[in-house]
Amino acid sequence: MPNNELFLEVSDAPNPKVLRVFDTSHWCDDTIENYLLEVLPVNKSKWVTFHVQKGFSLPMNSSSLGYRKVSDESQLIAIPDGIYEFKQSYKPNIHTVQQYLHLRVVEIRTKIRKEWDKLLSDVCKLSGEEFILQRDKLRDIEEYLLAAKFKVEECHEKKIGKELYEWAVKLLEIYTNECQC
């Protein structure tokens, strides 16, 4: 059997309604059979299977992931933040499976970006000292979020990653309640 190497990349694009996954595998085989991408969405217990081709770019949405089946694109809802699990395999699938974890952070990053915009627009007319304090709080939140993604995606420590993510969410809530900009 040739030495194929399966790799997957998940886009961090800020679209709340789309999760895009790319095949970045190295193929030695010209012919691949039964190439599958399985996804376990956040808050779901059933894997969703997609039959894919080499080099795929697969956009997933709330309908294809089973959150809300719709026939019209305008009825799609935002895909939740959280840990998504992926299994990538080809025939013989049981022997070629690769597993990945992805921590989706689109919603919280959007909220953080809005807070940065408020801070940088000088709406609050902050002193230099207060600006630095608020800036540092936002940076701390972003660092907790970065640590959460690292723990989930690189270390495969879902529990710790989820705790770090939840702490970042809590800090952002505190920040938005304190600032009142």
C-alpha positions in Angstrom: 0.0 0.0 0.0 1.4 3.4 -1.0 2.5 5.8 1.7 -0.4 8.4 1.7 -0.5 10.9 4.5 -3.8 12.4 5.6 -4.0 16.0 6.7 -6.8 18.3 7.3 -7.0 22.1 7.7 -10.0 23.9 9.2 -10.5 27.6 8.2 -10.6 30.2 10.9 -12.6 32.6 8.6 -15.0 34.7 10.7 -18.2 33.6 8.9 -20.6 32.5 11.6 -22.7 30.4 9.3 -19.9 28.4 7.6 -17.2 26.0 8.7 -14.8 25.2 5.8 -12.5 22.2 5.9 -9.7 21.6 3.4 -7.9 18.4 2.4 -4.1 19.1 2.7 -3.1 15.4 2.4 -0.1 14.0 0.6 -1.1 11.4 -1.9 1.1 8.7 -3.4 -1.9 6.9 -4.8 -3.7 8.0 -7.9 -6.9 6.1 -7.0 -8.6 6.5 -3.6 -11.8 4.7 -2.8 -14.4 5.5 -0.1 -12.7 8.8 1.0 -14.7 10.0 4.0 -14.8 12.9 6.3 -16.8 12.4 9.4 -17.7 15.3 11.7 -19.0 15.3 15.3 -20.5 18.8 15.7 -20.7 20.6 19.0 -23.6 19.4 21.3 -24.3 16.4 19.0 -23.9 12.7 19.6 -24.2 11.5 16.0 -21.3 11.8 13.5 -22.1 13.4 10.1 -20.5 11.7 7.2 -19.4 13.4 4.0 -18.1 11.5 0.9 -15.3 13.6 -0.4 -12.6 13.6 -3.2 -8.9 14.2 -3.0 -8.1 17.9 -2.6 -11.6 18.8 -1.3 -12.7 22.1 0.1 -15.9 21.4 2.0 -18.1 24.2 3.4 -20.4 23.0 6.1 -23.3 24.9 7.5 -26.1 24.5 10.1 -28.1 22.4 7.7 -25.4 20.0 6.6 -24.3 19.5 10.2 -27.8 18.7 11.4 -28.5 21.7 13.5 -31.4 23.0 11.5 -32.5 21.5 8.1 -33.4 24.2 5.6 -34.0 24.4 1.9 -33.2 28.1 1.6 -29.8 29.5 2.3 -31.3 32.6 4.0 -32.7 30.3 6.8 -29.3 29.1 7.9 -28.3 29.8 11.5 -24.9 30.5 13.0 -22.8 27.4 13.8 -22.0 27.3 17.5 -18.5 27.8 18.9 -17.0 24.8 20.6 -15.1 21.6 19.9 -15.6 19.8 16.6 -14.2 16.4 16.1 -13.1 15.1 12.6 -12.3 11.7 11.3 -10.7 11.4 7.8 -10.2 8.0 6.1 -10.1 6.1 2.9 -10.5 2.4 2.0 -9.7 0.4 4.0 -11.2 3.0 6.3 -10.6 1.2 9.6 -6.8 1.2 9.0 -6.4 4.7 7.5 -8.4 6.9 9.9 -6.9 10.1 11.2 -8.6 12.1 13.9 -8.5 15.8 14.5 -10.0 18.3 17.0 -11.0 21.9 16.1 -12.0 24.6 18.6 -14.3 27.0 16.7 -14.1 30.5 18.2 -15.9 32.6 15.6 -18.6 34.1 17.9 -16.2 35.1 20.7 -13.6 36.5 18.3 -16.3 38.7 16.7 -17.3 40.0 20.1 -13.6 40.7 21.0 -13.1 42.5 17.7 -16.1 44.7 18.5 -14.6 45.6 21.9 -11.3 46.4 20.2 -13.2 48.7 17.8 -14.9 50.5 20.6 -11.6 50.9 22.5 -9.7 52.2 19.5 -12.4 54.6 18.4 -11.8 56.5 21.6 -15.6 56.7 22.2 -15.0 56.5 26.0 -12.4 59.3 26.0 -10.1 57.3 28.2 -6.9 58.5 29.8 -3.7 56.9 28.6 -3.5 54.8 31.7 -7.1 53.6 31.4 -6.6 52.8 27.7 -3.6 50.6 28.5 -5.5 48.9 31.3 -8.5 48.1 28.9 -6.1 47.1 26.1 -4.3 44.7 28.4 -7.6 43.1 29.5 -8.5 42.4 25.9 -5.1 41.0 25.2 -5.5 38.7 28.2 -8.8 37.4 26.8 -7.2 36.8 23.4 -4.4 34.9 25.0 -6.7 32.6 27.0 -8.5 31.9 23.7 -5.2 31.1 22.0 -4.3 28.8 24.8 -7.6 27.1 24.6 -7.2 26.4 20.9 -3.7 25.1 21.5 -4.8 22.7 24.2 -7.6 21.3 22.1 -6.0 21.2 18.7 -2.4 20.5 19.4 -2.5 18.7 22.8 -5.9 17.0 22.4 -6.8 18.1 26.0 -10.5 18.9 25.4 -11.3 19.4 29.1 -8.6 22.0 29.7 -9.2 23.7 26.4 -12.9 24.0 27.2 -12.1 25.4 30.6 -9.8 28.0 29.1 -12.4 28.9 26.5 -15.1 29.3 29.1 -12.7 31.5 31.2 -12.1 33.7 28.1 -15.9 34.0 27.7 -16.3 35.0 31.4 -13.5 37.6 31.2 -15.1 39.1 28.1 -18.5 39.3 29.9 -16.7 41.0 32.8 -14.9 43.4 30.5 -18.1 44.4 28.6 -19.9 45.0 31.9 -17.1 47.1 33.4 -16.3 49.3 30.3 -19.9 50.3 29.4 -18.5 52.1 26.4 
